[in-house]
Amino acid sequence: MAFRDELQEDHFHKFHAHQGLELLFIHEGKGIVEVEGRTYELQGGSLFCFQPYQLHKVEIPAPRGTRDVRYVRTNLTFEPRYLEPFLAPYPKLEAFLRFLSRGALSSPRFAVDDSRLMGAVESHIQAVLEPGEGQEEARILFLISLLRYLQLAVISGEELPPEGWSVKTTAHIESVMDWIEEHFRQPFSLELLAGELHLSSYYVSHLFKQYTGVSLTDYVTARRIREACVLLGNSGQSVQRIAREVGGLSAPYFCKLFKKHKGMTPLDYRSALHHTAK
């Protein structure tokens, strides 16, 4: 974690991605952020949420005639699965974390009140940064506090699932996601999914789209692409083998899907990751 990290030089990141969820808070500075083929303005009061293995680039150009630029940020990257077990007593907060890390965000950029943000996290930050007994508990409390603040004050209501959903309905959605997690490597069948969950195909399809904002097919595709990113970054498997592993896809079709979602070919993505790691 980098807490209020200040860089005073021409600052440029090449395309890179992380295994965990990355939250980047901009306190001061101006620049651009590129995420999968789209460009967003970076300025003070911005929060960027980069999902696991989402390729992105941050560029802070220095003013003309000088190499010095004031860029102050807080950067936090963590593995969502590390925190999920501690959120079991708080189902709405757990669903919010899943939404941030796996949901269909319309944009990775959000506006944030810097003073309120600091107030939300400063009570925990010292315990998190200092080594010693109890640091693990402090880290968990910090992440829960931060997520709660983001849930209540930052992420717009339009981004989140509708209020008033019953426990039963939410359980259906969770069951669908769990089923997809178990079966996304196989050819997708809506009828098989619905049959194994004892629900109608129409109900499952309509409910999922209403809750997540994306179709089941698009969600399965996005899950396959995320898995492909993991394999491209952490293994030397060929594109053909990866295409088979993430859904029994042909290499040409897989490459077409990957470029549509990531803005580059699988091999270019692998090259970008490996270049960053050097």
C-alpha positions as CSV (number, residue, x, y, z in Angstrom):
1,M,0.0,0.0,0.0
2,A,1.2,3.5,-0.8
3,F,-0.4,6.1,1.5
4,R,-0.3,9.7,0.2
5,D,2.7,8.8,-1.9
6,E,4.1,11.9,-3.6
7,L,6.0,11.8,-6.9
8,Q,7.7,14.9,-8.1
9,E,9.1,13.9,-11.5
10,D,7.8,13.0,-14.9
11,H,5.7,10.0,-14.0
12,F,4.7,7.3,-16.6
13,H,3.4,3.8,-16.2
14,K,3.5,1.3,-19.0
15,F,0.4,-1.0,-19.4
16,H,0.2,-3.3,-16.4
17,A,-2.3,-5.3,-14.4
18,H,-2.5,-6.8,-10.9
19,Q,-3.7,-10.1,-9.6
20,G,-5.8,-8.2,-7.0
21,L,-8.3,-5.4,-6.9
22,E,-6.5,-2.0,-7.2
23,L,-7.9,1.2,-5.7
24,L,-6.1,4.3,-6.8
25,F,-7.0,7.6,-5.1
26,I,-5.7,10.8,-6.7
27,H,-5.2,13.6,-4.1
28,E,-3.3,16.0,-6.5
29,G,-2.2,15.9,-10.1
30,K,-3.5,15.8,-13.6
31,G,-3.0,13.2,-16.3
32,I,-4.8,10.4,-18.2
33,V,-5.6,6.8,-17.5
34,E,-6.1,4.3,-20.2
35,V,-8.1,1.2,-19.5
36,E,-8.7,-1.4,-22.2
37,G,-8.9,1.0,-25.1
38,R,-10.7,3.9,-23.3
39,T,-9.2,7.1,-21.9
40,Y,-10.2,8.8,-18.7
41,E,-9.1,12.1,-17.1
42,L,-7.1,11.9,-14.0
43,Q,-7.2,14.8,-11.5
44,G,-7.5,15.4,-7.8
45,G,-10.6,14.0,-6.2
46,S,-10.6,10.9,-8.5
47,L,-10.9,7.3,-7.5
48,F,-10.0,4.6,-10.0
49,C,-11.0,1.0,-9.5
50,F,-9.0,-1.5,-11.5
51,Q,-10.4,-5.1,-11.4
52,P,-8.1,-8.1,-11.2
53,Y,-6.0,-8.5,-14.4
54,Q,-7.5,-5.4,-15.9
55,L,-4.8,-3.9,-18.1
56,H,-4.3,-0.1,-17.5
57,K,-1.8,2.7,-17.9
58,V,-1.4,5.9,-15.8
59,E,0.4,8.9,-17.3
60,I,1.2,12.1,-15.5
61,P,2.9,14.4,-18.0
62,A,5.2,17.1,-16.6
63,P,4.4,20.8,-17.4
64,R,6.1,22.1,-20.5
65,G,9.6,23.3,-19.8
66,T,10.1,21.3,-16.6
67,R,10.3,17.7,-15.5
68,D,8.8,18.4,-12.1
69,V,5.1,17.6,-11.4
70,R,3.2,17.2,-8.2
71,Y,1.4,13.9,-8.1
72,V,0.0,12.7,-4.8
73,R,-1.8,9.4,-4.6
74,T,-2.9,6.6,-2.3
75,N,-2.7,3.2,-3.9
76,L,-4.1,0.0,-2.4
77,T,-4.1,-3.4,-4.0
78,F,-5.5,-6.5,-2.3
79,E,-6.9,-9.9,-3.2
80,P,-10.7,-9.8,-2.8
81,R,-10.9,-13.5,-1.7
82,Y,-8.7,-12.6,1.2
83,L,-11.4,-10.4,2.6
84,E,-14.6,-12.2,1.6
85,P,-14.7,-14.6,4.5
86,F,-14.7,-11.8,7.0
87,L,-17.7,-10.2,5.3
88,A,-20.0,-13.2,5.7
89,P,-22.0,-11.4,8.5
90,Y,-22.5,-8.4,6.2
91,P,-24.1,-9.8,3.0
92,K,-24.6,-6.3,1.4
93,L,-21.0,-5.4,1.9
94,E,-19.9,-8.8,0.6
95,A,-22.0,-8.3,-2.5
96,F,-20.5,-4.8,-3.0
97,L,-17.0,-6.2,-2.9
98,R,-17.9,-8.8,-5.5
99,F,-19.4,-6.1,-7.6
100,L,-16.2,-4.0,-7.5
101,S,-14.0,-7.0,-8.3
102,R,-16.1,-9.0,-10.7
103,G,-19.1,-6.8,-11.7
104,A,-19.8,-4.9,-14.8
105,L,-18.5,-1.4,-13.9
106,S,-19.6,1.1,-16.5
107,S,-16.5,3.2,-15.8
108,P,-13.5,2.6,-13.6
109,R,-13.5,6.3,-12.5
110,F,-15.4,7.8,-9.6
111,A,-15.4,11.2,-7.9
112,V,-14.4,11.2,-4.2
113,D,-14.3,13.8,-1.4
114,D,-10.6,13.7,-0.3
115,S,-11.3,15.0,3.2
116,R,-14.0,12.5,3.8
117,L,-11.9,9.7,2.5
118,M,-9.0,10.6,4.8
119,G,-11.4,10.7,7.7
120,A,-12.7,7.3,6.8
121,V,-9.3,5.6,6.8
122,E,-6.9,7.6,9.0
123,S,-8.2,6.0,12.2
124,H,-6.9,2.7,10.9
125,I,-3.9,3.6,8.7
126,Q,-1.2,3.9,11.4
127,A,-2.0,0.4,12.7
128,V,-1.9,-1.0,9.2
129,L,1.5,0.6,8.3
130,E,3.3,-0.2,11.6
131,P,4.6,-3.8,12.0
132,G,3.7,-5.7,15.1
133,E,1.1,-7.9,16.8
134,G,-2.4,-7.2,15.7
135,Q,-1.5,-5.9,12.3
136,E,-3.6,-8.6,10.5
137,E,-6.7,-7.5,12.5
138,A,-5.9,-3.9,11.7
139,R,-5.7,-4.6,8.0
140,I,-9.0,-6.4,7.9
141,L,-10.7,-3.6,9.9
142,F,-9.2,-1.0,7.6
143,L,-10.4,-2.7,4.4
144,I,-13.9,-3.2,5.9
145,S,-14.0,0.5,6.9
146,L,-12.8,1.6,3.4
147,L,-15.3,-0.6,1.6
148,R,-18.2,0.7,3.8
149,Y,-17.2,4.3,3.0
150,L,-17.0,3.5,-0.8
151,Q,-20.4,1.8,-0.6
152,L,-22.2,4.6,1.1
153,A,-20.4,7.7,-0.2
154,V,-18.7,7.1,-3.5
155,I,-20.2,4.5,-5.8
156,S,-23.4,5.8,-7.3
157,G,-26.7,4.1,-6.7
158,E,-27.2,3.5,-10.4
159,E,-24.1,1.2,-10.4
160,L,-25.4,-1.1,-7.7
161,P,-28.0,-3.8,-7.7
162,P,-31.6,-2.6,-7.0
163,E,-32.6,-2.0,-3.4
164,G,-35.3,-4.2,-1.9
165,W,-34.2,-7.5,-3.4
166,S,-35.3,-10.4,-1.3
167,V,-32.9,-12.8,0.4
168,K,-34.3,-15.6,-1.9
169,T,-33.7,-13.6,-5.0
170,T,-30.1,-12.6,-4.0
171,A,-29.5,-16.3,-3.2
172,H,-30.6,-17.2,-6.8
173,I,-28.0,-14.8,-8.2
174,E,-25.3,-16.1,-6.0
175,S,-26.2,-19.7,-7.1
176,V,-25.9,-18.6,-10.7
177,M,-22.5,-17.0,-10.2
178,D,-21.3,-20.1,-8.3
179,W,-22.5,-22.3,-11.1
180,I,-20.7,-20.2,-13.7
181,E,-17.6,-20.3,-11.6
182,E,-17.7,-24.1,-11.6
183,H,-18.6,-24.5,-15.3
184,F,-17.2,-21.6,-17.3
185,R,-14.5,-23.7,-18.8
186,Q,-17.2,-25.8,-20.5
187,P,-19.5,-24.8,-23.4
188,F,-22.2,-22.6,-21.9
189,S,-25.8,-23.9,-21.8
190,L,-28.5,-21.8,-20.3
191,E,-30.8,-24.8,-20.2
192,L,-28.3,-26.8,-18.2
193,L,-27.7,-24.0,-15.8
194,A,-31.5,-23.4,-15.2
195,G,-32.2,-27.1,-14.9
196,E,-29.5,-27.7,-12.3
197,L,-30.8,-24.8,-10.2
198,H,-34.4,-25.8,-10.7
199,L,-35.4,-22.5,-12.3
200,S,-36.8,-21.6,-15.7
201,S,-34.4,-20.4,-18.4
202,Y,-36.4,-17.1,-18.9
203,Y,-36.4,-16.4,-15.1
204,V,-32.6,-16.9,-14.7
205,S,-31.8,-14.9,-17.8
206,H,-34.1,-12.0,-17.0
207,L,-33.1,-11.9,-13.3
208,F,-29.4,-12.0,-13.9
209,K,-29.6,-9.2,-16.5
210,Q,-31.7,-7.0,-14.1
211,Y,-29.3,-7.6,-11.2
212,T,-25.9,-7.3,-12.9
213,G,-26.7,-5.1,-15.9
214,V,-25.1,-7.7,-18.3
215,S,-26.4,-10.8,-20.0
216,L,-25.4,-14.3,-18.8
217,T,-23.5,-14.8,-22.1
218,D,-21.5,-11.6,-21.6
219,Y,-20.8,-12.5,-18.0
220,V,-19.5,-15.9,-18.9
221,T,-17.4,-14.4,-21.6
222,A,-15.9,-11.8,-19.2
223,R,-15.1,-14.6,-16.7
224,R,-13.3,-16.6,-19.4
225,I,-11.3,-13.6,-20.4
226,R,-10.3,-13.0,-16.8
227,E,-9.1,-16.6,-16.5
228,A,-7.3,-16.2,-19.8
229,C,-5.5,-13.2,-18.4
230,V,-4.3,-15.2,-15.4
231,L,-3.0,-18.0,-17.7
232,L,-1.3,-15.5,-20.0
233,G,0.4,-13.9,-17.1
234,N,1.3,-16.9,-15.1
235,S,2.0,-19.7,-17.5
236,G,3.7,-20.3,-20.8
237,Q,0.7,-22.1,-22.3
238,S,0.0,-21.4,-26.0
239,V,-2.9,-19.3,-27.1
240,Q,-4.5,-22.3,-28.6
241,R,-4.3,-24.3,-25.3
242,I,-5.6,-21.3,-23.3
243,A,-8.5,-21.0,-25.7
244,R,-9.5,-24.6,-25.1
245,E,-9.1,-24.3,-21.3
246,V,-11.3,-21.3,-20.9
247,G,-14.4,-22.7,-22.7
248,G,-13.4,-25.1,-25.5
249,L,-13.0,-22.2,-27.9
250,S,-11.1,-22.1,-31.2
251,A,-8.0,-19.9,-31.2
252,P,-9.3,-17.5,-33.8
253,Y,-12.6,-16.9,-32.0
254,F,-10.8,-16.6,-28.7
255,C,-8.4,-14.0,-30.1
256,K,-11.3,-12.0,-31.5
257,L,-13.1,-12.0,-28.1
258,F,-10.0,-11.1,-26.2
259,K,-9.2,-8.2,-28.4
260,K,-12.8,-6.9,-28.2
261,H,-12.6,-7.0,-24.4
262,K,-9.0,-6.0,-23.8
263,G,-8.1,-3.8,-26.8
264,M,-5.2,-6.0,-27.8
265,T,-4.3,-9.5,-28.8
266,P,-3.6,-12.2,-26.2
267,L,0.1,-12.2,-27.2
268,D,0.3,-8.4,-26.9
269,Y,-1.3,-8.7,-23.5
270,R,1.3,-11.3,-22.3
271,S,4.1,-9.2,-23.7
272,A,2.8,-6.1,-21.8
273,L,2.6,-8.0,-18.5
274,H,6.1,-9.5,-18.9
275,H,7.6,-6.2,-19.9
276,T,6.2,-4.6,-16.7
277,A,7.6,-7.4,-14.5
278,K,11.2,-6.8,-15.7
